[in-house]
């Protein structure tokens, strides 16, 4: 009997065709003056040398880009991220890294700290440059015109070893912040400051209470906030490369979550708080209200989503929560703010780190299918573009089109249409999602699923 085809299966296969910038078919009308490029990265080479990897986190990355000329035209490009490890494997004709490599080679890689930089998680822009990022390595710089790999970068010496896929820029500070984890006898968290101008800086390095998995963090104008959830690395399994990637972490809820709060003005004096156990991949935003830090995030009850990302198994879905931490007393409370499953949150980059009601989400309902939503975290009100099961969107990328902060940004999302098996970028008014796209920009193929991206104006 033939097995049932997984819905939107093309998103989890190798990219079919790579190409430079070429015209895209435009349905609808692009906004006049909307000019710039959206870059996105994701795992795009799940199978090589006749072997299919068990988890997308291991796959070599693909970068895609859509360029708008401000006059109604659009160009698109897609390319495999051919980093040093990828080229080494191409020359050898076999896997040399990850679970696709022979077990003795994997153990040697582990003992020597050798990791292939796939760049498969985030396209990030800084100082007019474009980077592909995966959290275990330094960022890979890409040529913004050709998408070719220019090489790994340590960002003027700031990056020690790794660089998370979630830098956050605080507009009022004109600075981006990010972190990296260093596993070893003592797991360390390195905090970086990356100003729009001037020297980069390693603000501080902080001991973690256990060897865990920290994917994202959040910043306000005064603090960087990390949540170390109780996902403990099984050191022996990781060191000796036993089993799949998702089996290297165990859920240990008795530990609770450790929240580490670093004052940006005095990074040598972090505060630590222990709260109830939960899992978070992505934060929405944070701001300060008196003695409280207010933290909006997508909350899971446990770590089962790590396995689900590989095999598609069902889990308890993530929900939008608002957490409030009293820095004086340590009191913590967390409340659900929207009923639907939601992930891949983004806020208007002009207000990150400030109090602001709206954020945009990828959402999914078991009965109704996919949607994009703008949610008011204060009231729980939502404006939703309902897509049904046939069209799967991705992370909504906000694009400013007015200097007036009360005017909502445009929203761009890479979507897959199951009926035609083609990908398109939807362009929506961020303040009127329910009206649907003002334009769709069609590729002539299905692009692999992408995780995160950035917009570069101009």
C-alpha positions as CSV (number, residue, x, y, z in Angstrom):
1,X,0.0,0.0,0.0
2,X,1.3,3.5,-0.8
3,X,1.9,5.7,2.2
4,X,-0.1,8.9,2.4
5,X,1.7,12.0,1.2
6,X,2.5,14.4,4.0
7,X,0.7,17.7,3.5
8,X,3.0,20.4,2.0
9,X,5.6,17.6,1.6
10,X,7.6,19.8,-0.9
11,X,8.6,22.1,2.0
12,X,10.6,19.2,3.5
13,X,12.5,18.2,0.4
14,X,15.6,19.6,-1.4
15,X,15.3,22.7,-3.3
16,X,14.5,21.9,-7.0
17,X,16.3,24.8,-8.8
18,X,18.8,27.4,-7.6
19,X,19.1,30.7,-9.5
20,X,20.0,34.4,-9.2
21,X,17.5,37.2,-9.3
22,X,14.9,36.8,-12.0
23,X,11.4,38.3,-12.5
24,X,8.6,36.9,-10.5
25,X,4.9,36.9,-11.6
26,X,3.0,39.5,-9.6
27,X,-0.7,39.0,-8.9
28,X,-2.3,42.1,-7.6
29,X,-0.7,45.5,-7.0
30,X,2.5,46.1,-5.1
31,X,2.5,49.3,-2.9
32,X,4.1,52.2,-4.6
33,X,7.5,53.0,-3.1
34,X,7.9,49.7,-1.4
35,X,11.6,49.0,-2.3
36,X,14.0,46.6,-0.7
37,X,14.9,43.0,-0.3
38,X,13.6,40.3,2.0
39,X,16.1,37.5,2.7
40,X,15.1,34.2,4.4
41,X,17.1,31.1,5.4
42,X,16.0,27.5,6.1
43,X,17.0,23.9,5.8
44,X,17.0,23.2,2.1
45,X,19.2,20.1,1.5
46,X,17.6,17.4,3.7
47,X,19.0,14.6,1.5
48,X,22.5,14.3,0.0
49,X,24.6,11.3,-1.1
50,X,21.5,9.0,-1.0
51,X,20.9,9.6,2.7
52,X,18.0,11.6,4.2
53,X,18.7,13.3,7.5
54,X,16.4,12.6,10.4
55,X,16.1,16.2,11.6
56,X,15.9,19.5,9.6
57,X,18.2,21.2,12.1
58,X,21.0,19.3,10.5
59,X,20.2,20.1,6.9
60,X,22.4,22.4,4.8
61,X,20.8,25.8,4.4
62,X,19.1,27.6,1.5
63,X,18.8,31.4,1.3
64,X,15.9,32.9,-0.7
65,X,15.4,36.5,-1.5
66,X,12.6,38.7,-3.0
67,X,13.6,42.2,-4.2
68,X,11.0,44.9,-4.8
69,X,11.8,47.9,-7.0
70,X,9.2,50.3,-5.6
71,X,7.5,50.6,-9.0
72,X,5.5,47.4,-8.9
73,X,8.2,44.9,-10.0
74,X,9.6,42.0,-8.1
75,X,12.6,39.7,-8.6
76,X,13.4,36.4,-6.8
77,X,16.5,34.3,-6.1
78,X,17.3,31.1,-4.3
79,X,20.7,29.5,-3.5
80,X,22.2,26.7,-1.4
81,X,24.5,28.1,1.3
82,X,27.7,26.5,0.2
83,X,29.8,26.9,3.4
84,X,33.2,25.4,4.0
85,X,31.8,22.1,5.4
86,X,29.4,21.8,2.5
87,X,32.1,22.2,-0.1
88,X,34.3,19.7,1.8
89,X,31.6,17.1,1.6
90,X,30.9,17.8,-2.0
91,X,34.6,17.2,-2.8
92,X,34.5,13.9,-0.7
93,X,31.2,12.8,-2.2
94,X,29.8,11.8,1.2
95,X,28.7,13.2,4.5
96,X,31.6,14.2,6.8
97,X,29.5,15.9,9.5
98,X,26.3,15.3,11.5
99,X,24.4,12.0,11.7
100,X,24.9,11.4,8.0
101,X,28.6,10.8,8.6
102,X,30.0,7.4,9.7
103,X,29.9,7.0,13.5
104,X,33.7,7.1,14.1
105,X,34.0,10.3,12.1
106,X,31.2,11.8,14.1
107,X,32.9,11.0,17.4
108,X,36.2,12.5,16.2
109,X,34.3,15.7,15.1
110,X,32.7,15.9,18.5
111,X,35.9,15.4,20.5
112,X,37.6,18.1,18.3
113,X,34.7,20.5,18.4
114,X,34.3,20.4,14.6
115,X,30.8,21.5,13.5
116,X,29.5,22.1,10.0
117,X,28.1,25.7,9.6
118,X,24.9,25.2,7.6
119,X,23.6,28.7,8.0
120,X,20.1,27.2,7.9
121,X,18.2,29.2,10.5
122,X,18.2,33.0,10.0
123,X,19.0,35.6,7.4
124,X,20.1,38.7,9.3
125,X,21.1,42.1,8.2
126,X,23.5,44.4,10.0
127,X,25.2,47.6,8.8
128,X,24.0,46.9,5.3
129,X,25.5,43.4,5.2
130,X,23.6,40.1,5.0
131,X,24.4,37.0,7.0
132,X,23.2,33.4,7.3
133,X,23.1,32.2,10.8
134,X,22.8,28.9,12.7
135,X,23.3,29.1,16.5
136,X,26.2,26.6,16.8
137,X,28.7,28.7,14.7
138,X,29.8,32.1,13.7
139,X,27.6,34.0,11.1
140,X,28.2,33.4,7.4
141,X,28.4,36.6,5.3
142,X,26.5,36.4,2.0
143,X,26.9,38.6,-1.1
144,X,23.5,40.5,-1.1
145,X,23.5,40.6,-4.9
146,X,24.5,37.0,-5.7
147,X,23.8,35.2,-2.4
148,X,27.2,33.6,-2.7
149,X,29.0,32.7,0.5
150,X,31.8,35.2,1.5
151,X,32.9,33.4,4.6
152,X,32.4,33.1,8.3
153,X,32.8,36.3,10.3
154,X,33.5,37.1,14.0
155,X,32.0,40.6,13.7
156,X,35.2,42.5,14.4
157,X,36.4,40.0,17.0
158,X,33.3,40.1,19.2
159,X,32.0,36.6,18.5
160,X,33.7,34.0,20.7
161,X,32.5,30.7,19.2
162,X,28.7,30.7,18.4
163,X,26.1,33.3,17.5
164,X,22.4,32.6,18.0
165,X,19.9,33.0,15.2
166,X,18.0,35.7,17.1
167,X,19.8,39.0,17.3
168,X,17.5,41.8,18.5
169,X,17.9,45.5,17.8
170,X,16.7,48.1,20.2
171,X,16.0,51.2,18.0
172,X,16.4,53.7,20.8
173,X,19.8,52.4,21.6
174,X,20.8,52.0,17.9
175,X,22.3,48.7,18.9
176,X,21.6,45.0,18.2
177,X,22.2,42.4,20.9
178,X,22.8,38.7,20.6
179,X,24.3,35.8,22.4
180,X,26.1,32.5,21.9
181,X,26.3,29.3,24.0
182,X,29.6,27.5,24.6
183,X,29.3,23.9,25.8
184,X,32.2,22.5,27.9
185,X,33.1,21.5,31.4
186,X,31.0,24.7,32.3
187,X,28.4,25.9,29.8
188,X,28.8,29.6,29.2
189,X,26.5,32.2,27.7
190,X,28.2,35.1,25.9
191,X,26.3,38.4,25.4
192,X,27.2,40.6,22.5
193,X,26.5,44.3,21.7
194,X,26.6,45.2,18.0
195,X,26.0,48.9,17.5
196,X,24.9,50.4,14.2
197,X,28.2,52.4,14.3
198,X,31.3,51.9,16.4
199,X,33.1,48.9,17.9
200,X,31.3,45.6,18.7
201,X,31.7,44.3,22.2
202,X,31.5,41.1,24.3
203,X,29.4,42.5,27.2
204,X,29.9,39.5,29.4
205,X,30.0,35.7,29.8
206,X,27.7,34.0,32.2
207,X,27.7,30.5,33.7
208,X,24.6,28.4,33.0
209,X,23.3,26.2,35.8
210,X,23.1,23.3,33.4
211,X,24.1,22.4,29.9
212,X,20.8,23.3,28.2
213,X,19.3,24.6,25.0
214,X,18.7,28.4,24.7
215,X,17.4,29.3,21.3
216,X,16.2,32.9,21.7
217,X,16.2,35.7,24.3
218,X,14.6,39.2,24.6
219,X,15.8,42.7,25.3
220,X,14.4,45.9,26.7
221,X,16.1,49.3,26.7
222,X,17.7,48.4,30.0
223,X,18.0,44.6,30.3
224,X,18.8,41.5,28.3
225,X,16.7,38.5,29.5
226,X,17.5,34.8,29.1
227,X,15.2,31.9,30.0
228,X,17.1,28.6,30.5
229,X,14.4,26.0,30.2
230,X,14.9,22.5,31.8
231,X,16.1,20.8,28.6
232,X,19.3,19.1,29.8
233,X,22.0,18.0,27.3
234,X,22.8,14.3,27.7
235,X,26.6,14.9,27.6
236,X,27.6,11.3,26.9
237,X,25.0,10.9,24.0
238,X,26.1,14.2,22.4
239,X,29.8,13.5,22.9
240,X,29.7,10.0,21.5
241,X,27.1,11.0,18.9
242,X,24.5,8.3,19.9
243,X,21.0,8.5,18.4
244,X,19.4,11.4,16.7
245,X,19.8,15.1,17.6
246,X,16.5,15.3,19.3
247,X,17.5,12.4,21.7
248,X,20.4,14.4,23.0
249,X,18.2,16.5,25.3
250,X,16.0,15.3,28.2
251,X,13.2,17.2,29.8
252,X,13.8,17.8,33.5
253,X,10.9,19.8,34.8
254,X,11.9,19.5,38.4
255,X,14.6,22.0,37.7
256,X,12.1,24.7,36.7
257,X,13.3,27.6,34.4
258,X,16.1,29.9,35.3
259,X,15.6,33.5,34.2
260,X,18.9,35.4,33.9
261,X,18.5,39.2,33.8
262,X,21.5,41.2,32.7
263,X,21.5,45.0,33.2
264,X,22.9,46.5,30.0
265,X,24.5,49.4,32.0
266,X,26.2,47.0,34.4
267,X,26.5,43.6,32.6
268,X,28.8,42.2,35.3
269,X,25.8,42.1,37.8
270,X,23.2,39.7,36.5
271,X,20.2,38.6,38.5
272,X,18.9,35.1,38.5
273,X,15.3,33.8,39.3
274,X,13.8,30.3,39.3
275,X,10.3,29.8,38.0
276,X,8.0,27.0,37.0
277,X,9.0,24.8,34.0
278,X,7.9,25.5,30.5
279,X,9.5,25.6,27.0
280,X,10.0,28.5,24.7
281,X,11.5,28.7,21.2
282,X,10.7,32.3,20.5
283,X,10.0,35.5,22.4
284,X,7.7,38.2,21.1
285,X,8.8,41.3,22.9
286,X,9.6,42.7,26.4
287,X,9.3,46.0,28.2
288,X,9.5,47.5,31.7
289,X,6.7,48.6,33.9
290,X,7.9,49.8,37.3
291,X,9.7,47.0,39.0
292,X,8.3,44.5,36.5
293,X,9.7,43.0,33.3
294,X,6.8,42.2,31.0
295,X,7.7,39.4,28.6
296,X,5.5,38.1,25.8
297,X,6.4,34.7,24.4
298,X,5.1,31.5,22.7
299,X,4.8,29.0,25.5
300,X,5.0,25.2,25.2
301,X,4.3,22.8,28.2
302,X,7.5,20.8,27.4
303,X,10.2,20.0,24.9
304,X,8.2,17.6,22.7
305,X,8.3,20.1,19.8
306,X,12.0,19.3,19.3
307,X,11.1,15.7,18.2
308,X,8.0,16.9,16.3
309,X,10.1,19.2,14.1
310,X,11.8,16.0,12.8
311,X,8.9,13.6,12.5
312,X,5.8,15.8,12.3
313,X,4.2,14.1,15.4
314,X,1.4,16.0,17.2
315,X,2.2,18.0,20.3
316,X,0.4,20.4,22.7
317,X,0.5,23.6,20.6
318,X,2.3,26.8,21.7
319,X,0.1,29.6,23.0
320,X,0.8,33.4,23.4
321,X,1.6,34.1,27.0
322,X,2.5,37.3,28.9
323,X,4.9,36.7,31.8
324,X,5.6,39.3,34.4
325,X,8.7,39.2,36.6
326,X,9.1,41.4,39.6
327,X,12.8,42.3,39.7
328,X,12.6,43.3,43.4
329,X,10.7,40.3,44.8
330,X,11.2,37.6,42.2
331,X,7.5,37.0,41.9
332,X,6.5,35.5,38.5
333,X,3.2,35.0,36.9
334,X,2.3,34.0,33.3
335,X,-1.1,34.2,31.6
336,X,-2.3,33.0,28.2
337,X,-3.3,36.0,26.0
338,X,-4.7,34.3,22.9
339,X,-6.5,31.0,22.3
340,X,-4.9,29.9,19.0
341,X,-1.7,28.0,18.4
342,X,0.9,30.6,17.3
343,X,4.6,30.8,16.6
344,X,7.3,32.8,14.7
345,X,6.3,36.1,16.3
346,X,7.6,39.5,15.0
347,X,7.0,43.1,16.2
348,X,7.5,46.3,14.4
349,X,11.3,46.8,14.6
350,X,10.8,50.5,15.6
351,X,9.2,49.4,18.9
352,X,11.2,46.4,20.0
353,X,12.0,46.6,23.7
354,X,9.2,49.1,24.3
355,X,5.6,48.7,25.3
356,X,3.5,48.0,22.2
357,X,0.3,46.1,21.9
358,X,0.6,44.4,18.5
359,X,2.7,41.5,17.2
360,X,2.3,39.3,14.1
361,X,2.3,35.5,14.2
362,X,2.2,32.3,12.1
363,X,-0.9,30.5,13.5
364,X,-2.4,27.1,13.0
365,X,-5.7,25.6,14.1
366,X,-6.3,21.8,13.9
367,X,-9.7,22.3,12.4
368,X,-9.4,25.4,10.3
369,X,-5.8,25.2,9.0
370,X,-3.2,28.0,8.7
371,X,-3.4,31.7,9.2
372,X,-1.4,34.9,9.8
373,X,-2.5,37.0,12.7
374,X,-2.0,40.3,14.3
375,X,-2.7,39.9,18.0
376,X,-3.1,42.6,20.7
377,X,-1.4,41.0,23.7
378,X,-3.2,43.4,26.1
379,X,-6.7,42.5,25.0
380,X,-6.3,39.3,23.1
381,X,-8.1,40.8,20.1
382,X,-6.8,39.4,16.7
383,X,-7.0,40.4,13.1
384,X,-6.6,37.2,11.0
385,X,-5.9,36.2,7.4
386,X,-7.4,32.7,7.3
387,X,-5.7,30.5,4.8
388,X,-7.2,27.0,5.4
389,X,-5.2,23.8,5.0
390,X,-4.1,24.4,1.4
391,X,-1.8,27.4,1.9
392,X,1.0,27.3,4.5
393,X,2.6,30.7,5.5
394,X,5.9,31.3,7.2
395,X,7.1,33.9,9.7
396,X,5.6,37.3,9.0
397,X,8.3,39.9,8.3
398,X,7.3,43.5,9.1
399,X,8.4,46.2,6.7
400,X,8.1,49.9,7.7
401,X,6.4,52.1,5.1
402,X,5.8,55.3,7.2
403,X,7.7,57.3,9.7
404,X,4.6,57.5,11.8
405,X,4.8,54.7,14.4
406,X,1.0,54.6,14.6
407,X,0.9,53.3,11.0
408,X,1.3,49.5,10.9
409,X,4.0,48.0,8.7
410,X,3.5,46.0,5.6
411,X,3.8,42.2,6.3
412,X,5.7,39.8,4.0
413,X,5.3,36.0,4.3
414,X,6.7,33.2,2.1
415,X,3.8,30.8,1.5
416,X,3.4,27.4,-0.1
417,X,0.3,26.6,-2.2
418,X,-0.5,22.9,-2.0
419,X,-2.8,22.9,-5.0
420,X,-0.2,24.2,-7.5
421,X,2.9,23.1,-5.4
422,X,4.4,26.6,-5.9
423,X,5.7,29.1,-3.4
424,X,4.8,32.8,-3.3
425,X,5.4,35.8,-1.1
426,X,2.3,37.4,0.2
427,X,2.3,41.2,0.8
428,X,-0.3,42.4,3.3
429,X,-1.3,45.5,5.1
430,X,-0.2,44.8,8.7
431,X,-3.2,46.7,10.0
432,X,-5.7,44.8,7.9
433,X,-4.6,41.2,7.6
434,X,-8.2,39.9,7.2
435,X,-8.4,41.7,3.8
436,X,-5.8,39.3,2.5
437,X,-2.7,40.1,0.3
438,X,-2.5,43.2,-1.8
439,X,-0.1,41.2,-4.0
440,X,1.3,37.7,-4.4
441,X,4.8,37.2,-5.9
442,X,5.1,33.8,-7.5
443,X,8.2,31.6,-7.8
444,X,8.1,28.9,-10.5
445,X,8.8,26.2,-7.9
446,X,8.2,25.1,-4.4
447,X,10.8,26.5,-2.0
448,X,11.8,24.6,1.1
449,X,10.4,25.7,4.5
450,X,12.3,28.7,5.9
451,X,12.6,29.7,9.5
452,X,13.6,33.4,9.8
453,X,14.4,36.4,7.7
454,X,15.0,40.1,7.5
455,X,14.1,43.0,5.3
456,X,16.8,45.4,3.9
457,X,15.3,48.7,2.7
458,X,16.4,50.4,-0.5
